[in-house]
Amino acid sequence: MPILPPKIHRNQQLFSDHYLDVTLPEREDWQELAVEAEPVMLEIAALYANYVPSGKEAQAEHEFIRPILTLLGHTFEVQASLATPDGTKIPDYIFYRDIESLVANKGKKLDETNLRPGAIAIGDAKYWDCPLDIAMQKKTGDPFTNKNPSYQIAFYIQHSGLEWGILTNGRLWRLYHRSTAHKLDHFYEVDLPSLLSSGDVTKFLYF
């Protein structure tokens, strides 16, 4: 059985290491996905090669993060309103199963009831290389947005009722699950530039 080299991903108790490292590479559908993934990898590699990292969150999103989400084929809404016990919050992304589900919620204040039928995940993005496990270094007037980004995504998952949350600073991309997000240290993570630098689509698949 193939054993993958270390540091392709960082699995913090979210999935089974054996499944990720041994079972998954042997699956036929995983191997077939490599053919589809290779041109996407090359486009994202070209995007990264021309990207000038920015300490501004909006620039990182506009120039790097959103183009990647589009290349990956995601259907998402940006800056939707989410009702929470602490007032309305504005997560960066709501990911939907299809465009029809997105359109059905357009312009609404979102909650568990209207998200559950068609949304699959909620996402938040930070400036390039922003620390994801400590309070924000760049303070804003909103105490919530100054908090630990991991706390923010856990909060969004909890009050959206969605199963999955995605958190990224452009370099690191993390996946959290509703059942363990509140622990803050249970997630799956990849370092995207490291995967791209390998030029190996079997590694890129872990993104």
Phi, psi and chi 1 to 4 in degrees:
 res  aa     phi    psi   chi1   chi2   chi3   chi4
   1 MET       -  137.9  -67.6 -176.0  179.4      -
   2 PRO   -72.9  136.4   26.9  -34.8      -      -
   3 ILE  -110.7  120.7  -58.1  -61.8      -      -
   4 LEU   -75.0  149.5  -63.2  175.9      -      -
   5 PRO   -65.3  159.0   22.3  -32.1      -      -
   6 PRO   -69.6  162.7   26.5  -34.5      -      -
   7 LYS    70.4   17.3  -62.8 -177.5 -179.9  177.8
   8 ILE   -68.9  -35.6  -70.9  178.7      -      -
   9 HIS  -148.5  165.5   53.3   71.9      -      -
  10 ARG  -119.8  104.9 -179.6 -177.1  174.9 -157.5
  11 ASN  -101.4  105.1  179.2   42.4      -      -
  12 GLN   -96.6   70.6  -68.1  -74.2  101.9      -
  13 GLN    63.0   21.6  -56.1  179.0   67.5      -
  14 LEU   -88.6  -40.5 -171.2   60.3      -      -
  15 PHE  -124.1  176.2  -58.4  115.4      -      -
  16 SER   -79.7  125.3  158.6      -      -      -
  17 ASP   -60.6  -40.0  -73.8  -36.8      -      -
  18 HIS   -63.4  -40.4 -175.8  -89.3      -      -
  19 TYR   -63.8  -45.9 -179.9   81.6      -      -
  20 LEU   -64.2  -43.5  -70.9  172.9      -      -
  21 ASP   -90.4  -24.9  -63.1  -20.1      -      -
  22 VAL  -120.4  -54.2  178.6      -      -      -
  23 THR   -68.6  -47.8  -55.2      -      -      -
  24 LEU   -59.0  -47.0 -161.3   54.0      -      -
  25 PRO   -63.0  -19.2  -23.1   34.9      -      -
  26 GLU   -89.7   -9.5  -66.8 -177.2  -22.5      -
  27 ARG   -71.5  137.5  -71.9  179.1   53.3  132.2
  28 GLU   -65.0  -40.6 -175.2  176.1  -10.9      -
  29 ASP   -67.2  -30.7   54.8   -9.5      -      -
  30 TRP   -67.2  -43.6  177.9  -98.8      -      -
  31 GLN   -65.9  -38.0  -64.8  167.8   10.2      -
  32 GLU   -67.8  -30.4  -68.2  173.4   -9.4      -
  33 LEU   -64.6  -25.1 -174.7   59.9      -      -
  34 ALA   -60.0  -34.7      -      -      -      -
  35 VAL   -65.4  -42.9  176.8      -      -      -
  36 GLU   -70.8  -33.3 -178.2 -179.5  -13.7      -
  37 ALA   -78.9  -25.1      -      -      -      -
  38 GLU   -60.7  -47.7 -173.6  163.1   18.2      -
  39 PRO   -64.1  -32.1   18.3  -29.8      -      -
  40 VAL   -65.8  -43.3  177.3      -      -      -
  41 MET   -58.0  -43.6  178.8 -174.0   73.0      -
  42 LEU   -66.2  -37.9  -66.0  175.4      -      -
  43 GLU   -68.7  -40.2  -72.3 -169.4   70.8      -
  44 ILE   -69.6  -36.3  -66.9  177.5      -      -
  45 ALA   -62.3  -39.9      -      -      -      -
  46 ALA   -66.9  -39.4      -      -      -      -
  47 LEU   -61.1  -45.4 -178.8   69.1      -      -
  48 TYR   -66.1  -38.5  176.1   62.2      -      -
  49 ALA   -62.1  -29.0      -      -      -      -
  50 ASN  -101.1    3.0  -67.4  -54.8      -      -
  51 TYR   -88.1  131.2  173.9   63.2      -      -
  52 VAL  -101.6  110.2  178.3      -      -      -
  53 PRO   -54.9  142.0  -28.2   36.8      -      -
  54 SER  -127.1  143.2  170.3      -      -      -
  55 GLY   -83.5    3.4      -      -      -      -
  56 LYS  -100.6  125.2  -65.3 -177.8  178.3  179.9
  57 GLU   -58.9  -44.6 -173.5  172.9  -61.7      -
  58 ALA   -62.0  -38.1      -      -      -      -
  59 GLN   -69.2  -42.5  -71.8 -176.5    5.1      -
  60 ALA   -59.4  -42.0      -      -      -      -
  61 GLU   -66.0  -49.7  -74.3 -164.4   67.6      -
  62 HIS   -66.4  -41.0  177.3   71.4      -      -
  63 GLU   -91.6  -20.0  -62.6  174.0    6.9      -
  64 PHE  -132.2  -53.4 -167.0   65.6      -      -
  65 ILE   -70.9  -50.3  -66.7  167.7      -      -
  66 ARG   -64.5  -42.1  -70.1 -179.6 -164.4  170.6
  67 PRO   -58.3  -35.8  -27.8   36.8      -      -
  68 ILE   -66.7  -45.3  -73.5  175.2      -      -
  69 LEU   -59.4  -37.9  -66.1  175.2      -      -
  70 THR   -66.8  -44.2  -60.0      -      -      -
  71 LEU   -61.7  -32.1  -74.4  169.0      -      -
  72 LEU   -77.5   -7.6  -68.2  173.7      -      -
  73 GLY    87.3   16.7      -      -      -      -
  74 HIS   -74.7  148.2  -74.7  -65.3      -      -
  75 THR  -106.2  117.3  -60.9      -      -      -
  76 PHE  -145.8  153.4   57.6   90.0      -      -
  77 GLU  -110.8  143.6 -176.8  174.6   13.5      -
  78 VAL  -103.7  136.6  175.9      -      -      -
  79 GLN    57.2   45.3  -59.9  -81.9  -59.2      -
  80 ALA   -80.1  158.8      -      -      -      -
  81 SER   -90.2  130.3  -62.7      -      -      -
  82 LEU  -118.6  122.7  176.9   68.2      -      -
  83 ALA   -76.3  129.0      -      -      -      -
  84 THR  -138.6  164.4   82.2      -      -      -
  85 PRO   -60.9  -20.3  -23.3   34.3      -      -
  86 ASP   -97.6   20.9  -70.5  -16.5      -      -
  87 GLY    97.2 -179.4      -      -      -      -
  88 THR   -72.9  128.7  -59.4      -      -      -
  89 LYS  -114.7  161.1  -58.0  -61.5 -177.9 -174.4
  90 ILE  -124.4   82.3  -48.6  -67.1      -      -
  91 PRO   -64.2  152.7   24.2  -32.7      -      -
  92 ASP   -68.7  -35.0  -70.0  -39.8      -      -
  93 TYR  -142.3  141.1  -56.9   99.5      -      -
  94 ILE  -118.5  124.0  -57.6  -69.2      -      -
  95 PHE   -97.9  131.6  -63.8   89.7      -      -
  96 TYR  -115.9  159.6  -72.8   93.8      -      -
  97 ARG   -67.7  -35.0  -60.1 -178.3 -170.9  -79.3
  98 ASP  -159.2  170.4   48.4   46.8      -      -
  99 ILE   -66.8  -31.8 -169.3   63.9      -      -
 100 GLU   -62.4  -40.0  -69.0   78.1   14.1      -
 101 SER   -67.0  -37.9  -61.1      -      -      -
 102 LEU   -63.6  -48.4 -173.9  156.8      -      -
 103 VAL   -62.0  -35.3  170.1      -      -      -
 104 ALA   -62.8  -26.4      -      -      -      -
 105 ASN  -103.8    2.0  -82.8  -13.6      -      -
 106 LYS   -59.0  128.5 -158.9   73.3  173.2  176.1
 107 GLY    81.8   -2.7      -      -      -      -
 108 LYS   -89.4  153.7  -64.1  179.5 -179.6  178.2
 109 LYS   -80.1  121.5 -178.0  176.8  -73.5 -171.0
 110 LEU   -86.7  148.3  -57.6  176.2      -      -
 111 ASP  -152.7 -176.8   55.3   27.6      -      -
 112 GLU   -58.2  -36.9  -72.2 -166.9   39.4      -
 113 THR   -64.8  -47.3  -58.8      -      -      -
 114 ASN   -88.5  -12.3   52.8   31.7      -      -
 115 LEU   -85.1  -34.0  -77.1  171.5      -      -
 116 ARG   -56.1  -41.4 -169.4  177.1  -61.1  114.3
 117 PRO   -65.5  -37.2  -21.8   34.7      -      -
 118 GLY  -128.8  -11.2      -      -      -      -
 119 ALA   -89.2  149.7      -      -      -      -
 120 ILE  -120.4  -20.3   55.7  174.5      -      -
 121 ALA  -162.9  162.7      -      -      -      -
 122 ILE  -124.4  146.7 -165.3  162.9      -      -
 123 GLY  -136.9  155.7      -      -      -      -
 124 ASP  -141.7  141.1 -151.2   37.3      -      -
 125 ALA  -124.9  145.8      -      -      -      -
 126 LYS  -123.2  172.4  -57.7  -58.5  177.9 -173.8
 127 TYR   -65.5  161.0   63.3   86.5      -      -
 128 TRP   -54.2  127.1 -179.4  -97.3      -      -
 129 ASP    64.3   16.3 -105.4   -6.0      -      -
 130 CYS   -57.6  132.6  168.6      -      -      -
 131 PRO   -58.9  133.9  -22.6   33.8      -      -
 132 LEU   -99.3   -6.7  -61.2 -179.6      -      -
 133 ASP  -119.5    8.8  -62.2  -55.0      -      -
 134 ILE  -133.0  163.8   61.3  175.3      -      -
 135 ALA   -59.4  150.3      -      -      -      -
 136 MET   -57.6  133.7  -64.7  -70.9  -73.7      -
 137 GLN   -77.4  -30.7  -64.3  175.2  -14.8      -
 138 LYS   -95.2  103.7  -63.6 -174.6  175.4 -176.4
 139 LYS   -76.8  143.2  -58.5  -63.3 -177.1 -178.6
 140 THR  -120.6  179.1   70.9      -      -      -
 141 GLY   -77.5   -8.1      -      -      -      -
 142 ASP  -100.7  113.7 -178.9   -0.5      -      -
 143 PRO   -57.0  -33.1  -24.3   33.8      -      -
 144 PHE   -64.5  -44.9  177.4   75.3      -      -
 145 THR   -73.2   -9.5   59.6      -      -      -
 146 ASN   -87.0   -7.7  -67.6  -27.0      -      -
 147 LYS   -76.0  169.2  -69.7 -177.8  179.2  -69.3
 148 ASN   -50.7  125.1  179.0  -24.5      -      -
 149 PRO   -56.5  -32.5  -29.7   38.2      -      -
 150 SER   -64.7  -36.9  -63.9      -      -      -
 151 TYR   -65.6  -41.6  169.0   83.8      -      -
 152 GLN   -60.4  -46.3  -67.7  178.3   32.3      -
 153 ILE   -68.1  -36.1 -165.6   65.8      -      -
 154 ALA   -63.2  -39.8      -      -      -      -
 155 PHE   -63.2  -45.0 -179.5   91.5      -      -
 156 TYR   -62.3  -43.4  -72.1  147.7      -      -
 157 ILE   -61.9  -46.9  -65.4  170.1      -      -
 158 GLN   -58.7  -43.8  176.7 -174.5   -1.5      -
 159 HIS   -94.1   -6.0  -65.1  -65.0      -      -
 160 SER   -90.9  -22.0   67.5      -      -      -
 161 GLY    77.1    6.9      -      -      -      -
 162 LEU   -84.8  155.5  -63.0  175.1      -      -
 163 GLU   -75.7  -33.4  -70.4  -68.5  -52.7      -
 164 TRP  -125.0  149.5  -61.8  100.2      -      -
 165 GLY  -133.9  141.3      -      -      -      -
 166 ILE  -117.6  129.5  -62.0  169.2      -      -
 167 LEU  -127.9  132.3  175.4   64.3      -      -
 168 THR  -145.4  149.9 -177.7      -      -      -
 169 ASN  -116.4   22.8   61.3   11.0      -      -
 170 GLY    89.4  -50.1      -      -      -      -
 171 ARG   -80.2  -54.0  175.8 -177.9  -63.3  -80.9
 172 LEU   -97.7  137.2  -59.0  177.4      -      -
 173 TRP  -124.7  123.7  -67.0   69.8      -      -
 174 ARG  -119.9  147.9  -72.8 -176.4  179.1  178.9
 175 LEU  -119.5  128.3 -175.2   65.6      -      -
 176 TYR  -118.7  152.5  -67.8   79.6      -      -
 177 HIS  -116.0  146.5 -171.2  -97.4      -      -
 178 ARG   -53.2  -37.4  179.8  175.7  175.0   82.2
 179 SER   -70.9  -22.1   62.5      -      -      -
 180 THR  -130.0   -0.8   55.1      -      -      -
 181 ALA   -59.0  -33.4      -      -      -      -
 182 HIS   -62.7  -20.4   65.0  -78.2      -      -
 183 LYS   -76.1  -16.7  -62.2 -178.4  179.6 -179.6
 184 LEU    71.1  -25.8  -54.4 -171.8      -      -
 185 ASP  -108.9   14.8   61.6   -7.8      -      -
 186 HIS  -109.7  107.8  -76.1   47.1      -      -
 187 PHE  -163.0  170.4   54.0   80.7      -      -
 188 TYR  -116.2  133.2  171.7   87.7      -      -
 189 GLU  -138.7  143.3  177.2 -172.8  -87.3      -
 190 VAL  -129.1  150.4  -63.8      -      -      -
 191 ASP   -97.9  102.4 -178.0  -41.6      -      -
 192 LEU   -61.2  -48.2 -179.2   56.2      -      -
 193 PRO   -57.6  -35.2  -28.5   37.9      -      -
 194 SER   -64.9  -41.1  -66.7      -      -      -
 195 LEU   -65.6  -41.0  -63.8 -175.4      -      -
 196 LEU   -66.3  -38.1  -66.2  173.0      -      -
 197 SER   -65.4  -24.3   67.4      -      -      -
 198 SER   -71.4  -28.5   73.4      -      -      -
 199 GLY    67.2   13.5      -      -      -      -
 200 ASP  -105.2  112.3 -174.8  -19.1      -      -
 201 VAL   -65.3  -26.5   70.2      -      -      -
 202 THR   -68.6  -24.9   63.5      -      -      -
 203 LYS   -82.4  -40.7  -65.8  179.7  179.6  179.5
 204 PHE   -59.6  -30.0  177.8   74.8      -      -
 205 LEU   -57.1  -25.9  -77.6  178.6      -      -
 206 TYR   -73.3   -9.5  -77.3   88.5      -      -
 207 PHE   -90.0      -  174.5   56.9      -      -
